[in-house]
Amino acid sequence: MTPLTQLLEAALFSACRPVTAEELATLDADASAADIRVALEQLREHYDFNQHGVELVNTLEWFARPR
């Protein structure tokens, strides 16, 4: 995983509510909106491919939840 993906993963797991992509973008001033979307998709694929016990869900806001 890239450092940006790891940063977003930490933010999602520490958030007590769903988080928008715009909110996540504030965590890295150098990341574009496209970079955020790519990193979130990489994170989702990581969880899906490795059959983790959580899944990343996009419901206009991003959040991690138990499977």
Secondary structure by P-SEA (a helix, b strand, c coil): ccaaaaaaaaaaaaccccccaaaaaaccccccaaaaaaaaaaaaaaaaaacccbbbbbccccccccc
